[in-house]
Amino acid sequence: MSSRFMAWFNSPTGPRTTHFWGPVANWGFVVAGIADLTKTPDIISENMQVAMCIYSGLFMRFAWKVIPRNYLLLACHVSNETVQATQLSRKIMDMQGHTWYDEKYFKWIRERANKPAA
């Protein structure tokens, strides 16, 4: 094996530590949030979205401040914050009675999600 791979493998943020597996597991939140973009906003829980936004905001700071700096965790929480804030904005727009936002920006996602696999 190459020396670069072994250096990464044995590093403090390599796959032998929770600094690697924690962020990998957290990507599940991002994937679930993206999958929920194809669903209607009436099933979105605003309380859960607020909690997820606060959680990601706090842990973005943690990922930046922890030593060694954890860029994988930071990227995960930035992505999660973006997805959850998008979901929260969809819910707020739905509660206000607006549908144009959902139709305009998420129509292409729904169309592709409903296509049968080729």
C-alpha positions as CSV (number, residue, x, y, z in Angstrom):
1,M,0.0,0.0,0.0
2,S,1.1,3.5,-0.6
3,S,2.6,5.5,2.1
4,R,0.0,8.3,1.7
5,F,-2.8,5.8,2.1
6,M,-1.2,4.4,5.2
7,A,-0.6,7.8,6.6
8,W,-4.3,8.7,6.2
9,F,-5.4,5.3,7.5
10,N,-3.4,5.7,10.7
11,S,-4.1,9.5,11.1
12,P,-6.2,10.9,14.0
13,T,-9.1,11.5,11.6
14,G,-8.7,8.2,9.6
15,P,-11.1,5.3,9.5
16,R,-9.9,3.8,12.7
17,T,-11.5,6.6,14.7
18,T,-14.9,8.1,15.5
19,H,-13.7,11.3,13.8
20,F,-14.3,9.3,10.6
21,W,-17.3,7.1,11.3
22,G,-19.3,9.8,13.1
23,P,-19.5,12.0,10.1
24,V,-20.1,9.0,7.8
25,A,-23.1,8.1,9.9
26,N,-24.3,11.7,10.0
27,W,-24.6,11.8,6.2
28,G,-27.7,9.7,6.7
29,F,-29.5,12.9,7.9
30,V,-28.5,14.7,4.6
31,V,-29.6,11.8,2.5
32,A,-33.0,11.6,4.3
33,G,-33.5,15.3,3.9
34,I,-32.8,15.2,0.2
35,A,-35.2,12.2,-0.2
36,D,-37.9,14.2,1.7
37,L,-37.7,17.0,-1.0
38,T,-39.9,14.8,-3.1
39,K,-42.6,14.7,-0.5
40,T,-45.3,17.3,0.2
41,P,-44.5,20.0,2.8
42,D,-47.6,19.1,4.9
43,I,-45.7,16.2,6.4
44,I,-42.7,18.2,7.5
45,S,-42.4,18.8,11.2
46,E,-41.3,22.4,11.8
47,N,-40.1,21.5,15.3
48,M,-37.8,18.8,14.0
49,Q,-36.5,21.0,11.3
50,V,-35.7,23.8,13.8
51,A,-34.0,21.2,16.0
52,M,-31.9,19.8,13.1
53,C,-30.9,23.4,12.1
54,I,-29.7,24.2,15.6
55,Y,-28.0,20.8,15.9
56,S,-26.1,21.3,12.6
57,G,-25.2,24.9,13.5
58,L,-23.7,23.9,16.8
59,F,-21.8,20.9,15.4
60,M,-20.4,23.0,12.5
61,R,-18.6,25.0,15.2
62,F,-17.5,21.9,17.0
63,A,-16.1,20.4,13.8
64,W,-14.1,23.6,13.2
65,K,-12.8,23.9,16.8
66,V,-12.0,20.3,17.5
67,I,-8.3,19.3,17.2
68,P,-7.6,17.8,14.7
69,R,-10.0,19.9,12.7
70,N,-12.6,17.6,11.2
71,Y,-13.4,18.7,7.6
72,L,-15.6,15.7,6.9
73,L,-17.8,16.5,9.9
74,L,-17.9,20.2,8.9
75,A,-19.0,19.3,5.3
76,C,-21.6,17.0,6.6
77,H,-23.2,19.6,8.9
78,V,-23.0,22.4,6.3
79,S,-24.8,20.1,3.9
80,N,-27.3,19.1,6.6
81,E,-27.9,22.7,7.6
82,T,-28.6,23.6,3.9
83,V,-31.1,20.7,3.4
84,Q,-32.9,21.2,6.7
85,A,-33.2,25.0,6.2
86,T,-34.6,24.3,2.8
87,Q,-37.2,21.9,4.3
88,L,-38.0,24.5,7.0
89,S,-38.6,27.2,4.4
90,R,-40.8,24.8,2.4
91,K,-42.9,24.2,5.6
92,I,-43.1,28.0,6.4
93,M,-44.2,28.7,2.8
94,D,-46.8,25.9,3.0
95,M,-48.1,27.3,6.3
96,Q,-48.5,30.7,4.8
97,G,-50.5,29.2,1.9
98,H,-47.9,29.7,-0.8
99,T,-47.5,26.9,-3.3
100,W,-45.5,28.6,-6.0
101,Y,-42.2,28.0,-4.3
102,D,-42.6,24.3,-4.0
103,E,-43.9,24.0,-7.6
104,K,-41.2,26.2,-9.1
105,Y,-38.2,24.8,-7.3
106,F,-39.0,21.2,-6.6
107,K,-41.1,20.2,-9.6
108,W,-38.1,18.8,-11.4
109,I,-37.2,16.7,-8.3
110,R,-40.6,15.2,-8.2
111,E,-40.6,14.4,-11.9
112,R,-37.3,12.6,-11.7
113,A,-38.3,10.7,-8.5
114,N,-41.5,9.4,-10.1
115,K,-39.8,8.2,-13.2
116,P,-39.3,4.4,-13.4
117,A,-35.8,3.2,-13.3
118,A,-34.4,2.5,-16.8
